[in-house]
Amino acid sequence: MVSIKGIKANLEKIQAILDIELPRTVQDVQKLNGGVTALSRFIFRSGKRCLPFFKILRGEYPTWNDDCRQPFESLKRYLLLPPL
């Protein structure tokens, strides 16, 4: 949000990012990948950040594990940072 005081984050958008839950099904992972793909031009090294999510879809990871949780939390933190 742009105002006289400068640029501020929209609290509703931040809350939406914070409310993203861990994917529990293959369809949830597909939705996550679709959302990241739509935003990929705004996410630095999106392919590297999201590689574990794509590995789940390819069958390299049989289930959601800590190798996926850490990149998921990292992606959420990255999306909350203001652009430089």
C-alpha positions in Angstrom: 0.0 0.0 0.0 1.4 3.4 -1.0 0.8 6.4 1.2 2.4 9.7 2.1 4.4 7.9 4.8 5.8 5.4 2.2 5.2 1.9 1.1 3.6 -0.5 3.6 2.5 -4.1 3.3 -1.2 -4.9 3.0 -2.0 -6.7 6.2 -4.7 -8.8 4.5 -2.2 -10.1 2.0 0.3 -10.9 4.7 -2.3 -12.8 6.7 -3.2 -14.9 3.6 0.4 -16.0 3.3 0.6 -16.8 7.0 -2.5 -18.9 6.7 -1.1 -21.2 4.0 -1.2 -24.7 5.5 1.2 -27.5 4.8 0.0 -29.6 1.8 -1.5 -32.9 2.9 -2.4 -34.5 -0.4 -1.0 -34.6 -3.9 -3.7 -32.2 -5.0 -2.5 -29.7 -2.3 1.0 -30.0 -3.6 -0.2 -29.4 -7.1 -2.1 -26.3 -6.0 1.0 -25.0 -4.2 3.2 -25.6 -7.3 0.6 -23.8 -9.4 0.6 -20.8 -7.2 4.4 -20.7 -7.1 4.5 -21.0 -10.8 2.1 -18.1 -11.2 4.4 -16.0 -9.0 7.7 -17.3 -10.2 8.7 -14.1 -12.0 8.6 -12.4 -8.6 10.3 -15.2 -6.6 14.1 -15.2 -6.9 15.3 -18.8 -7.8 11.8 -20.2 -7.5 12.8 -23.4 -9.2 15.5 -24.1 -6.6 13.2 -23.1 -3.7 10.4 -25.4 -4.8 12.4 -28.4 -6.1 11.2 -30.6 -3.2 7.6 -29.9 -4.0 8.1 -31.0 -7.6 10.0 -34.1 -6.4 6.9 -35.2 -4.5 4.9 -35.0 -7.8 7.5 -37.0 -9.6 7.5 -39.7 -6.9 11.0 -39.1 -5.7 9.7 -38.3 -2.2 6.9 -40.8 -1.2 5.4 -38.4 1.4 5.7 -34.9 2.8 8.8 -34.9 5.0 11.3 -32.5 6.6 13.0 -32.1 3.3 9.8 -30.4 2.1 8.8 -28.6 5.3 11.9 -26.5 5.5 11.6 -25.1 1.9 7.9 -24.5 2.5 8.6 -22.4 5.6 11.4 -20.7 3.9 9.2 -19.8 0.9 6.6 -18.4 3.3 9.2 -16.2 5.0 10.5 -15.1 1.6 7.0 -14.1 0.5 6.6 -11.9 3.6 9.7 -9.9 2.9 9.3 -6.6 1.2 10.9 -6.4 -2.3 14.2 -4.8 -2.6 
